[in-house]
Amino acid sequence: MDVILWEWLSFFVRWTHVIAGIAWIGSSFYFVHLDQSLKSRDGLPEKAHGEEWQVHGGGFYHMVKYLEAPPQLPEHVTWFKWEAYATWLSGAVLLAIIYYFGADLYLIDRSVLDISQWQAIALSVAGIGLAWIAYDRLCKSPLGKSDLQLAIAGFVFLVAMSWAYTLVFSGRGAFMQMGAVMGTLMVANVFFIIIPNQRRVVADLVAGRTPDGALGAAGKQRSLHNNYLTLPVVFVMIANHYPLAFATRYSWLILALVMLMGVSIRHFYNTRHRGLPSPWWTWIVTVLCGVAVVGLSSVGPSGSSAQTAAPVEVTELASAAEAIIQGRCSMCHAAEPFWPGIGTPPKGVRLDTAQDIASHAEAIRVTAILTHSMPPGNVTEITAEERAAVAAWIANLK
């Protein structure tokens, strides 16, 4: 496919993914908020669990929730599912466009594990599927009877998986793989648990049977998991633009802290929505986790060393750095990139002249020195000595 058409395909799929994700996250947050805000009172309809009055758009809304189902099924019911399905489907296509077709550039780092493109894709797809099987069995195990114990077990499971992926994929690839895993767990909860359970409740009502209350409880538990996973998933999706998050030695630990931040933020709002005293301590936890994330990102990339460039004249150092950057980076960062699948220089950054290189010195320092996100997966095999020489040149500019 023509590279320009490929770029536009990627753009429109990403746009669809963002729009669908906004719709899904918005409805998820709203219904968790609504569920936590429901209040019981005398005089509610039969089998009603609670009610809530809200004002929006110039009108009043009166919501009543039935834990199992109303005595009679209404003629029209709105099902909230396509937001989730559209988010996952567009995300899967985007994952294939960027990380599978561009596996050599974004998914594989041969200094981590020397595998072929198809091996990397197979490991990614299998890992996503196996993650759902393991998580689903964990929820259906005796641990599932305790929300707290299940949450702890799930957290340990995700952290262990994120660490394992750093041994397989590039830093960016491992991060995005975990985003795909968590997103898949969320949509699979909707597809395999929440919606089917609701359909069984409807079928029971139509048949005149009393719905099983365990079906609603299981759906609510999975919905709550989705609520707590949302913020970490959004972070991962944004983080592919920030190498200080994914291209560092402890990226798996950074992701663990981000998950804790997401939990603490959601716990604050979920508690407030229930009308309970606000747990302000959660913001202290969030800030401390954020500070720890920044600290861990400054440790440096995996495999970084203390090598330094040999002392040379300033002019020689500049010439050496220019030659290294042009030799290792300009195949993509040029007016007309010649790396397959790249039609324009990424982020508009050109490094094919000395002036261009000097103007982007700080960005080069972040992506190639403080982290090793560039070149992606070290596809051009830049050496530690070359990175040290570039670092020395940048230090001389200050």
N, C-alpha and C positions, 0 to 999 in steps of 0.2 A: 504494500500500500504506500502511496505517496506520503512522504514524511509530513507534509503540511496537513493533509487529510487526517493523518494519525494524530497530530497535535490537536486538531479540532475535535476529533472523536474523544480524546482524553479530556479535553476541556468540558464538553457537553455532558459526558458521563460523570465527571467530578461535580459539575453544577447540579445534576440530578441527584447525586448522592447527598450533597449538602442540603438541598431543598427537602428531600425525603427525611434526612436525619433531623432537621429542624422540626418537621411535623411530628415525627415519632417522639423525640425528646420532649417537645411541648406537651403533647397529649399525655405522655408518661408522667411528667412532673405534675401536670394538672390533676390527674386522677389520684395520684398519691396524696397530693394536697387535699383533694376533696375527701378522700377516704379517711384521712387523719382528722378532718374538720367535722365529720358527722357527729351529731348529738342526738341522744335518745330523749324522748319525752312521752308523757302520757297522751294518748289519742292518736298515735301513729297508726297507719294502716296495718292490717294483719300481716305478720311476719316481717314487718319493716325493721331494719336494724337502727337506722338513724336518718336524720335529715340535715340539710344545710340550705340557708338562703344566701344568695349572692346577687350582686348588682354589676351589670356590665352592659355597655352599648345602649344605655338609656332605658333598660328594662330590668325586671326582677326575675330571678331564676330560682325555682324551688326544686331541689334535688332530694330524692328519697332513695336510699339503698336497701336492697333485700339481700341478706347474706347468702341465702340459698336461691330463692326465686319468688316472685310474687304469686299469689294464689291463682291468678289467671295470666296467661301469656299475652302481652300486648300484640296488636296487629303488626307493628313495625318496631324493629330493634336495630340500632346502629352498632355494627361490629368494628372495633378499632384493631385492625390487623394489617391493612395494606401499607400503612406508614412504615411498619417494621419490615415487611417483605420487600418493599421498594428500596429501603435503605440497604438491606443486605444484598439484594440482587445487583444494584448499582455499585455497591462496594466490592462485590466479587468480580464484576467486570473491570472495575478500576484496578483492583489488585492484579488481575491478569495483564492488563494493558501496561502497567508500570513495572510491577515486580516479577511477573512471569516472563513476558516478552523481553523485558530488560533485566533478566536475572543476573547476567554477567556484570552489569553495572550497579544494580541496587540490592540484590539479594545475596550474592555470593561474595565472600572475601576469602581468597585462597590461602591467606596467611592464617585464617581461622580453621578452615576445613576445605581441602581441595576436592571439590565435587563438580560434576557436570551440571549444566542448566537443567536437564530433565530430572536429575537426582534431587536438585534443590526444590524443584516444583513438586515432585512426588513427596518429599519430606514435609513440605509446607501443607499440602492438601491432606495428607495422612494425619499430620499433627492436629489440624483443625478438627477433623472428624473424631479422632481418638479423644481429644479434649472434651468434646460433648458427651461421649459415652462415659468417660470417667466421672465427669461432673454430674451427669444424670443419675448414675448409680450411687454417687455420694449423697445426693439429695434423697434418694429412695432408701438409703441405709438407715439404721437406727439413729445415726447422727441427725437425720432430718427432723427428728421429733423435737430437737432443740435448735431454735434459730441461732443462738449464740454459738453453740458448738459447731453447727454447720458452717456458719460464717467464718470461724477461725480455720476450720479444715479447708474451706474453699480458698481462703487467703493464702494459706501455706501451699496449696496445690498450684495456684497461679504464680506465686513467687518462684517455686521450684521450676515450673515450666519456663518462666522468663529467663532464669539462670541457664537452663539447659539450651535454650535457643541461642544464647551468646556463644555457645561452643559449636554451633552449626552454621549460623548465618552471619552476615555483616552486622555492624551495630545498628544501622538503619533497618536492615531486613529483619533482625530479631525484634526490634521495637514494633515494626509494622505487623509482623506475624502475631505478636501478642494482641495488638489491636484487633486483628482479624479473628483471633480466638475468642476474645471477650465479646466482640460484636456477634459472633456466631452463637455463643452461649445465650445471649440475650434474645436473638430472633428465634432460636430453637425453642426457648422457653415459651415463646408466643405460639409457635407452630405446632409443637408436640404436646404442650401441657395446657397452657391457658385457654386457647381457642377450643381444642378438643373437649376439655372439661366443661366449658360453657355449652358446647353442643350437646353433650350428654345430659346436662341439666335441662336444656330445652326439650330434648327427646323424652325425658322422664315426665316433664310437664304435659307434653302432648299426649303421652300414653296414660296420664292420670296417676303416675307414680310419684312418690315423695323423693325429691333429689337428694343425693348423698352429699352431706355437708363437707366431707373430706375433699371433694372435688374443688369446691370454692377455696378451701384452706390451702390446698396445694397451689392453686393458681395465684393466690395472694402472696404466698411465700416466694414463688418465682418472680412475680411482679416486683416485689421488694428487692430481690437480687438485682433485677434490671435497673432499678432506681439507683442503687449504690454503685453499679458498674458504669453508669452513664458518664460521669465526669472523668474517670480515668480513660475511658475510650476516646472521649473528645480530646483529652490531652495528648494521647498517642497520635491521633490523626493530625494534630497541629504540630507535634514535635518533629515530624520529618523535615520541617524547615529550620530546626534549631539543633545543630550538631552537638551543642553543649549538653543536650539531654540524652542523645542516643549514642554518640560516638565517644564515650568515655569508659573508663575501666569498670566502673560500677553501675552501668546502665540498668542492670537488672534490679539493683538495690534502689536506684532512683525511681523505677517503676513501682516498686513495693511501697515507697514513701508516697508516691502520687496516689496510689490506691487508698492509703490511709487518709490522705488529705480529702479525697472524694468522699470517703465514709464519714469523716468528721463534719464536713460541710453539710452533707445530706442529713446527718443525724441532728444537726442544729435546726434545720428547717422542718424536718419531720416532727421534731419535738414541739416546736412552736405551733405547728399546724394542729397539734392535738390539744392546744390550749394549756400546755404545761409550762412551768418556768423555763425560760430560755437557758440552755446549757452553754453559757458564754465560754466556758473552758475549751470548747471544741475549736475556737478560733486560735487559742494559744497553741493547741496541738497542730493546727493547720500551719501556722506561722513557723513553728519549730521544724516541722517537716520540710517546709519550703526552704528554710535556711540550710537544713541538712542537704537538700537536693543541690543547692548552689555550691556548698562545700565539696560534695562528692564529685560534682562536674569539674571542679578545679584540680582534682587529683591528676588528671591526664588520661590519655587513651590507653587501652590495653596494649601492652608490649612497648610502651614508650621507654626511652632510655635517657641516660644523662650525657649522651655523646654530644660533643661540641665541635664546631668547625675549626679547622686549623687557622691560626692567625694569618691573615693576608691583608694586603692593602685594600682600602675602601673601594677603589675603582675596580679592583679584581673581584672583590666580594660581590659588588653589584652585578658585574658581568656574569659571574658564576650563578648567582641567584636567577638572573634573567634567563640564562641558558637552561637551568633546571626547570623553571616554571613553563617556559615555552615548550620544552621537550616532554614534560609530563602532563601538562594541562591544556595546551592550546588545541589539541585535537577536538575538544568540545568548546572551549572558551575562545572561539575565533569568529571572525565575521561570517565565515562559511564553514561550520563544523564538518569534519569528515568522519565522526563516529556514527555508525549506523543507527538510524532512528532519531537522531537529534538534528533538527532543522535550523534552530537558532541557538545562540550561546545561552546556557542556563542562566536565568535571572538577568539576562542582558549583560552579563559580565564578560568582557573581552580581555584576553591576556596575551595578545599577539604583538604588542609593542612595549618598549621599556616604560613609556609614559602610562600606558594602561596598567601595567603591573604595579608601578609605584602608587597609582591612585587607589588600588585595591589591596594595599599592603596589609591593612588591619583585618580585612575579611580573609585574606590568605592566612594570617596568623591564627585566626580562630578555627578555620576549617582544616588547615594542613599541619599546624604546629600544636596548638592547645588540644585539638582533637585530630583524629585521622579520618574524618569523613570525606576528605578530598585527597587524592582522587577516589571516587566511590569504589569500595571494595579493593582499593589499591590496584586497579586494573592496569595501570601503567608501571607498576612495580617501582615506585619511588623508594629510595633507600633511606635508612635512618640518618646516614651521613649527609644526604642531600637535604633532608628536612632540617638538620642542624645548620647547614650552610644558609638555607633560606631564613631560619630563625635569627642567625647572627646578622644577616643583612637588614632584617626588619628592625632588630634592636639598635642597629647603627643609625636608623632613620630618626629615632626618637631623640 
